[in-house]
């Protein structure tokens, strides 16, 4: 899977990649990476923090404005530098190689691989609803405690998650054509499932009790969960902070919209296709997310959303329409959604490590293409690390409950990822100043207002997260900063030992 081969006539003579992804394929990757399981779950926690149907929708509007503003701005970088690696390359070119590396380092250690692990485990958990033998308490290897707070185990849920990662890593190693077939099939299916949920909620599930509770008292708050001890969304400032911190759910349910640029080397006419795919894909997903929340509010009173079992709001909606059917229906829908999401994450992420390796900042062998003209070794390394992240467990001695280490790591780096996003969009402005003569087939609409809207909005959310969610934000900086000595070592050694 990892042997370099000569460039063929079908492949680009400069990169070896085959340009197989058209506009539809690219849009499917944008949508596929964005829609996972978050939209079916995170509205519950958001509703508890914000406390009203009106402000819940407003929080999703903020998410939509920021995500679309980012995509509109980001498209200029994609059209200007259509190389494999996406944000890694843009940060390197706009600022310095160390910023590109720190993003790539965090992407590999936690962001992409941790998300791949989390989505694969979500797939396996919902498979357990259909097949009871798949369970987080059905162990092949019982928990082996490494310390008072950490253990390692292999349950049937974990085994299925690893099998999903292995299967999708293998199919993507066969060539971009196979990867895109899986992607298109599952993205169309899960988009249809989400649209079906919306139609059910809006036209069949809507009822007078939910409409009265949610829309006659649109801005009225109730059952607020404190943001911190003694501080809730009941005041104007508290509401502002609540909307900001709730973005850790909604904004990152709409995350990974830029992953298509990781595979820019395999996109047809990338200077035109990438900006269009980014804008079309993000607009479609944000519209679906807003409509999904409207469907929830038409079917369930806010209190039912706040107290949905295990935060599974979508399941509660289907159960309200067809009692007893919600769990199975949503399990199937979320399995389709998470399988397609993991495929796109695996496809895209490997291209970043490939680009890093070509710069001498990753395992040198990861910078080669296999006989199918895809970065097979990079896919393999990514798959191994993502699978490894499935195994470690956190352990709470007080409750005797196990968690997943990747969940903690992802919580830690969410805010750090925002730093890289802000820097990348700022790179649009910086490159206009430092490299004004670069060819820009697409120039960001509304420049400089649109990029500034994103920078200011994301920076405000970042400030709120660091101030009011310190336990899950500051550790993320440590993960990023560990990359600094790693970068210096690799630069000094030229990655020759890798």
C-alpha positions, 0 to 999 in steps of 0.5 A, a space after each residue: 500500500 505504500 510503494 512509490 510509483 512513476 507518474 502515469 499519463 492519468 496522473 498530474 505530471 507535477 504531483 502524481 495525484 489523479 484529478 478525479 473530484 468534480 464539483 459534485 464530489 467536492 460538495 459531497 466531501 464538504 457536506 460529508 465531513 460537516 454532518 456527523 452525529 452532532 446535529 442529532 445531539 448537541 441542541 439538548 446541551 445548548 437548550 439547557 445553557 441558553 434556556 429559550 427556543 428563540 435564543 437557541 435558534 439565534 445561536 445556530 444563526 451565529 454558527 451559520 454566519 461564522 461558518 459561511 463567512 469563513 468558507 467565503 473567505 477561505 475560498 480565496 486561499 483555495 483558489 490561490 494555492 490549490 495544493 494538497 494540504 489545505 490549511 497547513 499550506 495556507 498557514 505556512 505561506 501566509 505566516 511561517 512554516 512553524 504555524 503550518 506545522 503546529 496546525 498539522 501536528 495538532 491535526 494528526 495528534 488529536 483533531 483529525 485522528 481523535 475525530 475519526 476515533 470518536 465518529 467510529 465509536 459513535 457508529 459502533 454505539 448506535 450499531 449496538 442498538 440494532 445488535 445488542 452483542 455490540 456493547 461498551 461493557 462486553 469486553 474482549 479485553 477487560 479494562 487494564 488500569 494504567 493509573 487511578 484515572 486511566 485504563 486500556 480496554 477492548 470492548 466489542 464497541 471498540 473492536 467495531 470502531 477499529 474495524 470501521 477505521 481499518 475498512 475505510 483506510 483500506 478502501 481509500 488506499 485503493 484510489 480516489 475513485 473508490 473513496 469518492 464513490 463511498 463518499 457520494 453514496 453515504 453523503 446523499 443517504 445521510 443528507 436525505 435522512 436529515 431532510 426526512 427528519 426535518 419533513 417529519 418534524 415540520 409536517 407530521 410531528 408539529 403539534 399545538 403544545 410544542 408550538 405554544 411552549 416554544 413560539 408563544 414564549 419565544 424569548 422566555 428562558 427556563 430551566 437554565 443550567 449554570 455556565 459557572 457556579 452562580 452564573 447563568 444566561 438569565 442576565 444580558 451578559 450571561 446570555 451573551 456568554 451562553 451563546 458564545 460557549 454554546 458554540 463549542 457544540 454548534 460551531 463544531 457540529 459544523 466543523 471540517 467544512 474546509 477538509 476538501 482543500 486537503 485533497 486539492 491536488 485531486 480536484 478538477 479545475 481546483 481554482 474554480 471548483 474549491 471556492 464553489 464547493 466550500 460555499 455551496 456545501 456550507 450553505 446547504 448544511 447550515 440551512 439543514 441545521 437551522 431547519 432541523 432545529 425548527 423541526 425539533 421545536 415544532 415537535 417537542 417543547 423546549 423542556 423535552 429537548 433539554 431533557 432528551 434521554 442521553 441528549 438524543 433529541 432527534 430520537 425523541 422527535 421520531 419517538 414522539 411521532 411514532 412511539 417506539 420507532 425512534 431509537 431504531 430509525 435514528 440508529 440507522 440514520 446516524 450509522 449512515 451519517 457517521 460512516 460517511 463522515 469517517 470516510 471523508 475525514 480519513 480521505 482528507 486528513 491523510 493528504 495533510 500529513 503527505 504535504 508535511 512529509 514532502 516538507 520534511 516535517 512528518 514521516 518521510 515515507 508518508 510523502 509518497 504515493 502508492 500505485 493507486 496515486 494516493 498517499 497510502 503510507 500516510 493513510 496507514 499511519 493515520 489509521 493506526 493512530 486513530 485506532 490507537 486512540 480508540 483503546 485508552 479509557 478515562 476512569 472516574 474512581 468516584 463513580 466507577 465509570 469509564 470514559 474515552 480519552 479521545 473525548 477529553 483530548 478533543 474537548 481540549 483542542 476545540 479552542 486551539 483549533 479556533 486559533 488556527 481558523 482565525 489565523 488562516 482567515 487572517 491569512 487572506 488579509 495578510 497575503 493581499 498585502 504581502 503577495 498582491 500579485 498572486 493569481 486569485 481566480 476567486 476573490 473573497 466576496 465582501 472583502 475585507 468585511 466578511 473575513 473581519 466578521 469571522 475573525 472578530 466573531 471567532 475571537 470573541 467565542 475563543 475569549 469566552 471559552 478560555 474565560 468560562 471553560 478553562 478546564 477544557 481549553 487551556 490544556 489544549 494550548 499545551 498540546 499545541 505547544 508540545 509541537 514547538 520542540 518537535 518542529 525544531 527537532 525535525 527542522 534540525 534533523 531534516 526528518 532523516 531518521 523517519 
